[in-house]
Amino acid sequence: MEIKNESFATQALAKKMLKEKAKEKELVYEQKNALDFLEKFCKLGLKEAEELAEELRTALPRLNEKHIAMLADFMPATDDEVKLLFSNEVITLAPDDRTKILAVLKKHT
């Protein structure tokens, strides 16, 4: 199998997409479980997630879409939580970068 394209979506976008698909036809078991999970645990609405993503792109342009989706989904509240999210990533965040991230996230909690 060859991957031709890869994109990352926030939980808010995935929730919206599943709801739209549910209107068109019945969801399969895995999709129902995913939607149920998102209904319970998705912290932001789609508009809020898009605004947050834009603010993160502006504050730290070197973050890619995967990092932005990860931050929007988990909404870390402390420096240690941000470090933990990025512990397996190639990117290294300086303390002031993590402070910028936390400042942006705090506006949306």
ABEGO torsion letter per residue (X at the ends): XBBABBBBBBAAAAAAAAAAAAAABBBBAAAAAAAAAAAAABABBAAAAAAAAAAAAAABAABBAAAAAAAAAAGBABAAAAAAAAAABABBBBAAAAAAAAAAAAAAX
